[in-house]
Protein backbone atom coordinates (compact mmCIF):
# COMPACT_ATOMS: atom_id res chain seq x y z
CA UNK A 1 0.00 0.00 0.00
CA UNK A 2 1.36 3.40 -0.95
CA UNK A 3 0.41 6.59 0.84
CA UNK A 4 0.79 10.00 -0.71
CA UNK A 5 0.84 13.45 0.84
CA UNK A 6 -1.60 14.77 -1.75
CA UNK A 7 -4.80 16.13 -0.29
CA UNK A 8 -7.97 16.98 -2.15
CA UNK A 9 -8.86 20.67 -2.17
CA UNK A 10 -10.87 21.87 0.83
CA UNK A 11 -14.35 22.81 -0.28
CA UNK A 12 -17.08 24.58 1.67
CA UNK A 13 -20.49 25.92 0.69
CA UNK A 14 -20.39 29.65 -0.09
CA UNK A 15 -22.40 30.45 3.09
CA UNK A 16 -20.39 28.15 5.42
CA UNK A 17 -18.97 30.84 7.72
CA UNK A 18 -22.14 32.97 7.62
CA UNK A 19 -24.25 29.97 8.62
CA UNK A 20 -22.05 29.02 11.58
CA UNK A 21 -21.59 32.61 12.77
CA UNK A 22 -25.33 33.24 12.73
CA UNK A 23 -26.20 29.84 14.18
CA UNK A 24 -23.72 29.90 17.04
CA UNK A 25 -24.63 33.50 17.88
CA UNK A 26 -28.00 32.11 19.00
CA UNK A 27 -26.41 29.64 21.44
CA UNK A 28 -25.55 30.52 25.03
CA UNK A 29 -22.39 28.44 25.50
CA UNK A 30 -22.73 28.38 29.32
CA UNK A 31 -18.99 27.84 29.67
CA UNK A 32 -17.95 26.21 32.95
CA UNK A 33 -14.49 25.39 34.26
CA UNK A 34 -13.39 23.07 37.03
CA UNK A 35 -9.93 22.85 38.53
CA UNK A 36 -8.17 19.87 40.04
CA UNK A 37 -5.19 20.30 42.37
CA UNK A 38 -2.34 18.55 40.60
CA UNK A 39 0.67 20.47 41.89
CA UNK A 40 2.50 17.23 42.68
CA UNK A 41 2.65 16.52 38.93
CA UNK A 42 3.49 20.15 38.09
CA UNK A 43 0.37 20.48 35.91
CA UNK A 44 -2.90 22.32 36.29
CA UNK A 45 -5.89 20.28 35.13
CA UNK A 46 -8.76 22.45 33.95
CA UNK A 47 -11.99 20.69 33.00
CA UNK A 48 -14.18 22.57 30.50
CA UNK A 49 -17.81 22.21 29.46
CA UNK A 50 -19.91 24.28 27.10
CA UNK A 51 -23.14 24.05 25.13
CA UNK A 52 -23.19 23.95 21.35
CA UNK A 53 -25.75 23.81 18.57
CA UNK A 54 -28.80 21.71 19.43
CA UNK A 55 -27.96 22.09 23.15
CA UNK A 56 -25.20 19.48 22.77
CA UNK A 57 -22.91 19.40 25.82
CA UNK A 58 -19.24 19.44 24.87
CA UNK A 59 -16.68 18.37 27.47
CA UNK A 60 -12.95 18.53 27.41
CA UNK A 61 -9.97 19.53 29.45
CA UNK A 62 -6.78 21.50 29.32
CA UNK A 63 -3.48 20.68 30.95
CA UNK A 64 -1.19 23.56 31.77
CA UNK A 65 2.24 23.66 33.39
CA UNK A 66 2.59 25.72 36.55
CA UNK A 67 5.60 27.54 35.08
CA UNK A 68 6.11 29.20 31.72
CA UNK A 69 8.77 26.84 30.34
CA UNK A 70 7.54 25.78 26.88
CA UNK A 71 7.08 22.03 26.47
CA UNK A 72 5.27 19.87 23.92
CA UNK A 73 2.07 18.24 25.11
CA UNK A 74 -0.17 15.86 23.21
CA UNK A 75 -3.52 14.76 24.57
CA UNK A 76 -5.19 11.83 22.84
CA UNK A 77 -8.62 10.46 23.58
CA UNK A 78 -11.27 8.68 21.58
CA UNK A 79 -14.03 10.58 23.33
CA UNK A 80 -16.92 8.12 23.55
CA UNK A 81 -18.89 8.37 26.81
CA UNK A 82 -16.43 10.92 28.19
CA UNK A 83 -13.79 8.27 28.78
CA UNK A 84 -10.14 9.00 28.39
CA UNK A 85 -6.96 7.77 29.98
CA UNK A 86 -4.17 10.17 30.87
CA UNK A 87 -0.76 8.80 29.91
CA UNK A 88 2.67 10.17 30.53
CA UNK A 89 5.14 8.86 28.00
CA UNK A 90 8.62 10.24 28.34
N, C-alpha and C positions, 0 to 999 in steps of 0.2 A: 504494500500500500504506500502510495506517495502522497505526501502532504505539500501543499503550496502555500505561500504567504499571500496569494491573491485573494482579495476580498471583493464581493460584489459592491456596487455603489450603494450608499445609504439613500434610501428614498423615504419621503414622508409626504402625506397629503399637504396641499398648499395651506390649509388652515390648521395644521398640527399645533403650532405654538399658540395660536389664538384660542383654539378649543381648550387646551389645557390651562392657559392663563385664566380664561373666563370660568371654566369649570371649577378649578381649585380655589378661585376667589370666593366661591359660595360655600366653601367648607371651613368650619372652625376646627383647626388642627388639634386643639386641646392638648398641647405639648406638655408632657410631664417627665420629670427626671427623678431618678433615685440613685443615691450614692451608697456604695459599700466600702467600709474601711478595709483597705488592702495595703496599708503602709508597710507591712512586713515583706511584701513582694515588690515594693517600690512603685506600684501602679495604682492609679485611681480607676475604679470601675464605675461607670456612669450608665445606668440603665435608662433607655429612652422609649417613650410611647407617644404616638400621635394618631389622629384620625385622618383618613384619606377619603377619596371619592366613594360613595355608597356606604359611608360610615364604617369602612373597613379599619380595623385596629392594626397598626403597624408597630412592631416591637423590634428593638435592637439594642445595641450597647456600644459604648466607646471606652477604650482603654487609653489612659494617658499617664505618662511618666510624671513623677512628682518633681523632677527637675527639667531643665530646658535642653539637656543634651539630646541632639537628634539621633534617633535610632530607627531602623526599619521595623515595622510591625505588620504582620499579616494575620487577619482573622478569617477563618474559614468555617462555615456552617451550612448545612443543607437547608435548615429552616423549618421543616415540617413540625407542627405541634409545638413550636417554640423550643425545641431541643437543640442544644449545641454542647460541645465538649471543649473546654479550654485546654490547649496544649502548649507546652513550652518546649520548643525544640531548639537546642543551641549547640 
